[in-house]
């Protein structure tokens, strides 16, 4: 390696990275997963081959490498220490708005914090942290939220749970948490966001007529400020004319609406097939106090490790805002940086429990401090709503498990075999049974 520049991958390595990792991820949908494409990728073992190729690639290159992805050269960052330097250096000099991400997200949430640069970023970050009670779980409205969780989870558990059902449940829960109970049945506001996300998957070049209507609906609920929901806190949160509160709440709809049900559904599938862990969860829930505001530690660890095994954000993108250095090596301005979460999470040479369900690593191990695991990101741009998301997700899991024993259909998972790098939520079905199976 030249002391001043990182090396480049070979032509063959770049072609394989593009065809085995980048293109399949785009085809399946960057902003909302396409069902047929995801099912096909799962049946063909696309993620398995991608992860194994990536494992070989980073073993051959001990430092970050430039990879040609289509017509764009990107710096692939894979060592934990380099990932830490990039994420700690966000939003400047490592901004989180590379072209592909920024163009797609701007189609349905142009004011989102995640594609905002400094100094406006600080303004919107303060707003988000103030409303989401970042770093101070449980949320001040936890009791109200738990009431909504229990109502929605009880209805969900009354029949077989499919992806459509659990996603619909979480969409209702998302609307109640963000906008209040008056929005519980307002599926149209969710449908508008879904349409926009589907459009964003196709990299549109023109603005959508649906965005103004969606923002108007969000603004309506902010104006209504129903007590007991996040929208009611907008009035007292720090902001100015550039904050655009409706745009921030719209991002929370996106972040909670599709990702949280996928994580919870997969966690339930794991607990249905890993009985030792399910027993520990049930013991923890039985010993818990009557207060539902306390987040159960082991169940939270189960959700954490589910997100490590199958991160809903498969890749992170960053871009340098100016000439800078990474681990002392020069990186030019406007360099796109790529972090392949799934590959880092499942690298068997670096993670001893890569393909195993290992919630204990989040309690007695060092998983929480490992910068290779980035389903919530790390550093200044770590998800400000992570505490609330974990609280809601574990609360739903606790309510479902409290009603009985989960049984999985549509996939074969086992504690005795390595877990697959993909778990297609569209094919899963789970029942909650009164007896252990």
N, C-alpha and C positions, 0 to 999 in steps of 0.2 A: 504493500500500500504506500502510495506517495503520502508523505507526512501532511500535505496540505489538502488532500482530497480523499474521499472514500472510493473504493474500487467499484467497478461495474460488474453486474452479472453477465454471463456469456449470453450469446444470442439464443441458444437453446434454452437456457434457464429462463430468460425473459419470455420466450414463447410459451413455455410450460406454465410459468406463473400467470400469464395472461389467460391462457385457455383453460387451466385447471382451477384457478382461484378467482381471478377478477371477473371474467366473463360470466361464469355460472352465478356469481353473486348478483351481478347486474340483471341477468335474465330472470332470476327468482324474485327480483324486486328490491330496490334499495330502500324504499320508504314504506312499502306494504307488500307483504309476501303474496306472490301469485300462486294460487292453489295447484294448478296443473303443473307448473314448472317446478314447484317444490316437491310434489309427489314424484315426478320423473327423476329429479336429482336424487331423491332419497332411494328410489328403486335401483338407480344406477351406481349408488355408492360414491357419488361425486365428492362429498365432503371427506370421506375416508381416504380417497386417493389424494385429495388436495392437502390434507393434514400430513400424510406420510411424505409427500413430495416436499412440503415446506420444512418438515423435520430434517430431511436430507440437505436441503438448501442452506439452512442456517448453520448446520453442522459443518458445511464446507466453507462457510464465510463467517468468521468469528466477529466481524465488525459490521456495521450497517453497510448496505450495498445499494447502488443505483440499479433499478430494474426498469426496463422499458415495458410499459403497459399500453398497448395500442400505439398511439402516437405521442404519448406522454412519458417522460422519464420521471420516476419517483424514487425517493430514498426510502428503502425498506428498513425500518428500525425494529430490532428484535431482542437485543440484550436488555435485561431489566434496568440496568443503570442508564442506558441510553433512553429507554422509554420514560424513565423518571425525569431525566433532564428535559425531554420534550414537553411532557405534561406539566412539569413544574414551571416551564417557561411559557405557558399559555396565559393570556391571549397574545402576548408579545414577548419574544419574536416568533413564537409558534402559534399562529392563529388557527382557529378551528373552522375556517370557511374556505377550504379548497374549492376549485371551480365546480366540480361535479356535485358536491354536497350543497354548496351555496345556491347554485342554479335550481336544483331540485327543491330544496326546502323553501326557497324564496317564493315558489309557486303557491305554497299553501300556508306558510308562516313567515312572511318577509321580515318581521320584527323580532324573530326568536333570538333569545340570548345566545344560543349556541352558534349562531352565524353572525354575531355582533363583534366588532373590533373595539379596542380601547380608543378613546376614553368613554364612549357610550356604553361599552361593556360593563364598566364599574357601576354605572347608573342602574342598568337593568339587573345586574347581579344583586345589588342591595335590595332592590324591589322584590326579587324572587326569594332571597334569603329571609326577608322580613315576614313574608306571607306564609312561606313553607316551614318556618321555624327550623331552618337549616342548622344542624348540629345540636339541636335541643329536643330530642325525642323524649316523651311522646308529644305530638302536636297539641297545642292548647285546646283544639276542638276534638281531641281523640274520642271522648265519650260519645259525642254526636255521631262521629264517623263509624264507631263500632256498632251503634244502633243500626245504621244503614247496612253495614256489613252483614250483621246477623240476619236481617230481613232478606237480603238478596241471597245469601248463602243457603238459608233454609229452603227457599224456593228452588235453588239450583240442585240441592241434594235430593229432592223429591222424586227424581227420575234419573235415567242414565245421563251422564254428562258427556256431551260431545263438544268439539271446538266451537261450533256455532252457539251452543247454549252458554258455555262459560264466557265466551267473548261478549255475547249480548248482556250477560249479567254484569261483567266488568264495565261495559259501556254505560249501563244504568248507574252503577256505583260511581263511576267517574263523574257523571253529570251531577249526581247528588252531592258529592264531595266538593266539586269546583263551583257549581252554580246553585245548589240547594234542591230540596225535594220537589219544587215546582218544575224542575227540569228532568225529573226522573223518566217521564214518558216522552220527552222531546227527542225522539229518535232522528228527527229530520236534521238537527244540528250535527249529530254524529254522521249521518249519511252524507251531508255536505262535505265534511272533512274527509270521509272515505273517498268520495269522488275526486277531490283535489289530490289526495295521496296517490290514487291510481293514475291520475294525469301526470303527476310528478315523476312516476316511474318511467314515463316515456320521454323524459327530458323535453318538455314543451318549450317552444320559443315565444309564445304569446301568453299574456295574462288570462286567467280564467274568469268568466263572469260569475262564478260561484263564490269567489273569495270575498267580495264586498258583502254579499248576503250573509255569509258565515260570520264575518266580523260584526255585522249589525246585530246578529243574534247573540253573540258573545257580549257585546256592549249592552244589550238589553238586560241581560242577567247581572252585569256589573252595576247597572243603574238600579236594578231591583234590590240588590244587596240583601238577599234573604239571610237572616241570622243563622249562624251555625255552618256556613260554607266559606270556602276560600274567597269567593267574590266579595263577601261582606267585609273583608280586611283591606280591600283595595284603597278605600278612602283614607285610611290612616297610614298606609305604607309610604316609604320615601320614594318620591318620583318627581318628574318634571314633564314638560311638553314632549320630550323625546323618548320617554319610557314606553309609551303605547301599551297600557295595561291589557287591552284586548288581545294584542299580539302575544303577550306573555302567557295569558291563560289559555290561548289557543295551543301553544306549545305543550302545556301541561296536559291538555286533552290528548294530544298526539302521544306524549310520553307514557301516559297511564293507560290509554285506551286499548292498544294492541299488545304492547310488550308485557305488561303485568299479567294478563290472563295466560299468555304463553308460558311465562315463568312458573306461575302457580299450577297450571295444568301439568307441566313436566315434573314439578316437584311432587305432585300427588301421584303421578305415574311411578316415580322412583320409590316413594314410600309404600305403594301398593305391592312392590316387588322386592323390597329390601326390608324384611320383617323385623330384623334386629333394630334397625333405625326407627321403624314405626313404633316398636315397643317402647323405645326410649322417649319418643315424642309423646306417646299416650301417657307414660308415667309422669312426664314433665307437666302435661296439661292437667292431670289428675291432682298433682301436688300444688298447682298454682293457686294463689288466692282468688277470691271471687272477683277481684278487680280485673276487668278485661283491658285496662289501659297498659298493663305491663306486657311487653313483648317477650314471648318465651324464647330463651337463648338458643336451645338446641334446634327448635323448629326454624328459627331465623337462620341458623347455620345451614340447615337443609336447603333453604331457599337460596342462600348465598352459593352453595356448591352446585345447585341446579343451574344457576346463571353462569357459573364457571364452565360447566360441562357443555352447555348449549347457549352461548351468548346471543341475544337477539340482535345486538350490534356486532356483526361479524368482523367489520373493519372500522378503524378510526382513521380519519384523514386530517392532516394539518398542513399548513403552508407557511413558509417563512416570510415575515413582513419586511425583512431587510437582510443584508449580509450578516451572518452570525457564525457561531461555532457550535459544534456538538462534540462533546468529549475532547475539546481542543482542536478539532478538525474543521476547516472552513466549509460552510454551507452557504451557497449564494442566495440572494433574495429571490422570492417567488419559487422556491423549491417545494414541490409537493412531497409530503412525508406520509408514509403509510405504516400503520400498525395493524397486523393481522391477528385480531384477538383470538379467534378460534384456534389458529395454529399455535399461538403462544400458550394458550390454556391447555392444549393437548400434546405438548412436546414431551415425549416420554423420557428424553435424555435430560431434561431440566426439571420435570415435575414427576416425582416418584409416584404420585397418585393420579396421574394424568387421566386415565380411563376408568377410574373408580369413583363411586359415590362416597365422598369423604367429608361429611359435615364437621367431624371432629377437628379437622385441620383449621377451621375458622374459630375454634375455641381454645384448643391446647397447642395448635401448630402456628406457623407463621404465614398462613395464607392471606390474612387481612393486610399484611405488610408487604406482600409480594406485588411489585409493580407490573408483573407480567399479566396479572388478572385485572381486566379493565371493563367489566360490564357496566359499572357506574362511573368509569374514568377515575382519575386521581388528580391531585393538585388543585390549583385555583378554579379550574373548570369542572371539577367533580360535580356530579349531579346534586343540585341543592335540594331536590325532593327525594333523595335516596332514603332518608329516614322515614318519611311518610309512606313511600312506596313499600318499604319492607314491613312497616306496621300494618298496612292494609292487606298486603299479600299474606302475611303470617296469620292475620286475624281470620281471613277467609279459610285458609288451610285448617286452622284450629277449630273453626266452627264445623267444617265438613268432617274432620276426623273425629270430633266429639260426637257426631251422629252415628258413627259406625266405622266399618273397615273397608277401605277402598280396594277395588279389584279392577285390574287393567285388561282391556281388550284392544286388539289392533296393533300391538307391538310386543316383542319379547325382550324383556330386560331381566338381568340376573346379577346377583352379587358375586356369582362364580365366574363370570365372563367379563371381558372388557366391554365397557359401554360404548355404543356407536357414536361417532362424531356428529350425527344428525338424528333428530327425533321429530318426525313430521307430525305436528299437532293435528293436522287435518284428518289423520287416520285413527286417532286415539278415541277410545270410549272408556269411561270409568263409571262403575256403579259403587254406591255406598251401601254396604250390607250390614245387617244387624249382628251377624256372627262372623268370626274370624275365618278366612278361607285360605 
